């Protein structure tokens, strides 16, 4: 699976682990099990899919082009880089480029009105730039100054600019009209843009780090294009919403699948029990569970089955990544 190259790579390379976990757990964007008979789709397809991807024909052709480019060029290069580069060097390179992005993060913090976060990110950037030797060592995280992900695409969203159609660009990979426009500003504000070969080094390093997650996606996704599109969009919305998930288990209407009629054999004489401490004072009131089993619970059972299957897949992903 191809991942965007050059200075736009880091945003997309943050996607693999998040998209696998969140998409498998919470959405049915594309049934991710190749065994259709054993997979359960608990979330209906989005009716807005055709609106978010009106250029699907073009996008699919670009996606296929990028996959071939990745297979025959970028992946072999990143594999060679990973083979000859010690892990601590990869970590240092990643830290360096992440620290460079700190300028963008701080700028967009303040543009979005996140002043407290902006102050924290400023402290993080200054700490890693000085004590962390130009960002090679992530000292700030050890001091409790954790990283945030902000860019101008998110700032445009905060300002009310719509997401726009989904696009797959040659070499650069997935984006939207809003994120693509924001990316121009991000690249202009990143000092690494003006230093030769930094984008190439960053791209190779990030491509090497993402290999485990990408292998999982290629194996698990029924339609990698749809999986990538829906997961990329979900990831970007996740960032715009500051991690507040749009779809979760708490939003599933489970009660509608249960039989609400009372069981005539149920004993309703016990209406409430109280837990008491040694002094006899009530600590909490507990209502007894309904003794009658629900007559029909298809949605609940489907959800549990899908959750168990997808949990196993996420466990498998973590093992692949940690090899």
N, C-alpha and C positions, 0 to 999 in steps of 0.2 A: 504494500500500500504506500502510495506516495504522500509525502508530507512537504508543505511549502518550503522553498529554499530561500536563501539570502536573508535580508534583515527582517522579513515578515515571518520567519520560521518559528520563532520562540512562542508566539501566541498559539499557533496551531499545534506545536509540540507539547504544549501543556494539556492538550485535549485528550490523548489516548487513555490514560488511567482514569481520568474523571469520566469520560464518555462511556467507557466500559462499565464502570461501577454504577453510574447514575442511570444510564440507559437500560442496562439489564435489569436493574432493581425497580425502576419506577415507570418506565415507558414501554410501549410496544412499537417503537418507530419502525423496526424491521425485525421480524422474529429471528433472534440471533442463534437459534439452534438449527443445525442443518437437518436434523431429524424432525420434519414437520409434524409427524404424528405425536411426538413426545413434547413438543413445545406448546405453551399456552400463552396466547396474547391477551393480556388483561386490560389493555388500553386500546380503544378503537383508533384507527388511523386519523390523523388530523385532517379536518375538512379544509384547512388552509394550505395543505401541501402544494396544490397547484398554484396558489397565489404566491407562496414564498419561492417557488422554483419555476417561473414561467419559461425559462430558457433551458429546460432540462435536456433537450436534444444536444444543444451546444455544450452544456456543462458535462454531460456524459462523455462526449467525444474528447473534451479537454482532460477529464478525469482519466480516461483510458490512455491518452497520450502521456500524462504525468506518471501513471503507473509504469509504463514501459520505460520512460526516462529514468525513473527511480530504480527499476530492476536492473537495467544495463549500465547505469552510470553512478547514481548517487549511493545506492546500497553497496556496491563493491568498494567505492571510495571510503565510505563510513566503516565498512567491515575492516578494511586495511588500517584505517586510523585507530580503530578500537584494538586491533591486534598488537600494534606497536606502541600504544600509549598506555602507560600505567594508570590505574584507577585514580590515584591522587592527582595526577595531571589533568585528567578529564574533569574532576571535581573543581580544581582550581580554575580551569578555563570556563566552566559553567558559572562559577562564582563571579569571575571577572565580567562576563557579559551581562549577567543578572544585575551586577552593580551599576554598569553603564546605563541600564534601563531605569535605574533609580531616579535619574533626572526627569525622565518622562513621567514616572509615577508621581513624583512630588508636584510637577507642573499640573497634572490632571487632578490630583487631590484638591488643590486649591481652586482650579477651574470648576470643580463639582461642589465646592463649598464644604469639603471635608477637612476643616482646618486642624482639628486634633490629629487626624490621621496624617495630614500633611506634615505636621510638626514631628510626628513619630518617624515618618519615612525620611524626612530631612536628617534626623539624627542617625538613622540607619545608614544612609548614604555617606554621611561624613565619617561615621565610625569605621565603616568598611574601607573607605577610600584612604584613610590615614592609618589607623591601627591594623587594618586588614590588608595592608600592602596593595593598594590600588584595587582592592576588591577580591584578590586571589583567595583570601581567607574570610569566611563569613563569621566575623567576630560578633556582629550585631545580634545575630540569632541567639548566640550563647548569653547575651546580655538581656534577652527578652524583647528585643526590637525585631519583631517578625515581619516578613515581607508581605506586601500587598500587591495586587495586580490591577493596575489602572492604565488606561490608554485613551487616546482621543476619540476612538470609536465609542467607548463608554460615556465619555463626556458629551458627545453629540446626543446620545440616548437620553442622558440626564437633562439636556437642554430641549428635549422634545422632538428630536429628529427621528423619523421612522426608520425601521430596519432596512427596508428596501429589499429587492429581489436577491436571492442567493446566486452567487456566481462561482464558477471554478475557472481560474485563470491559468494559462500555460506557465509552468515552472513555479509560480507563486502559490497555486493551490486554492483552497476554499476561502471565500470571503462573502461579504454582502456589500451593497452599494455604500451603506453607512460606514462599515468597518474599513472598506477599501479607501474611502475618502479620508477617514481618520488616520489610516496607516501612512498616508503621505505626510501628514503633520508629525506623526511619531518618528518617521525616518529623518525628517528635517531636524528634529530636536535631539536626535541621538548622535553623540559625538563620534561613535563608531562608523557612522555612515561616511564620514569624510576621511577615514583612514583606509588605505588600500588593503584588500583581502580580509578585512575583519569579518565581513558578512559571510565569506566563504568558510572561514575557520569556524565561525559560530554555527553555520548550517551543518557542517560535517559533524561537529561535536554533538549537536542536539539530535541529529539523525541517528547517530550511534546510540545515544541514550534511549531513544524511543523504540529500539528494535524489538524488545520483548513484548511490549504492548501491541505493536503493529502486527507481529506474528499472530498474537491471539485474535485480533480483529479479523485478519485475513482468514483464519481458520473457522471462526465462530459466525461471522456475518453471512446471512443468506444472500443479501445484496449489499456488497461493500459500499457501493455508491450511496444508496439510501441511508445505510447505517452512518456513514461519514457525514452526510448532509444533515440529518436530523440531530446527530450528536454534536456536531459543530455548532449548529444553531442553539441547541440547548445549553451548551457550554458558554456561549457568548451571553445568552440571557441570564444564565447563572451569575456571570460576572456583573452584568448591568444591575441585577437585583441584589448584589452584595451577598450572594450565597443563599438567598431565600428561595428555596425550590418552588417552582410554579405548580408542579404536580407531585403529590406525595400520597402515602398510604392514608393519611388523615383526611384526604379529599375523596376517597372512594366511598360510594354510597353502598355500604354493606347491608344496612338495615332493610333496604328495599328487597333483598333476596331472601329474607327470612319470613316465616309464617308468623304473623302477628297475633293469630288467634290463640286464646288461652287454652291450655290443656285442662279438660274437665277433671282429670285425676290429680291435677297438681294441688298440693296442700298449700293454701294461701293463708293459713292461720298464723304462720310466722311472718310478720311483716317487717321486723327489724330486730337486729341483734346489736348489742353494744359491747365493745371491748373495754375492759376496766383494768385499772392498775390496782396495786395492793390496798390503796385507801378507798377503793370503791368508786372513784370518780371516772366518768366516761372519758375515754381517749378518742375514740372514733366510732361512728355509727356505720355498720355494715349491713347492707340489704342482702338477703339470701338470693342465691342464683335461681333462675327459673329451672325447675326440675324437668320440664318438658323439653326434649331435644327439638330443634327447629326441623320442620318438615322438609324444607327445601333450602339448600345453601350452595347453589352452584357457583355464584361469583366468589364467595368466600373460599370454597375449596379450590377453585381455579387460581385464585390469588396465592394461596398457600403453596400449591404445587409449583407455580411459576417462580415464586420467591425462593423455594428450596433448590430448584434447578439452577436458577441464576446465581444464587449464593455459591453453589459449587463451582460455577464458572469463574466467579470473581476470585475465589480461593485459588483456582488454577492459574489465573492471571498473575496473582501475587507471587506464586512460585516461579513462573516464567521470568518475571521481572527481576527476581532476586537471585537468579542463577549466576 
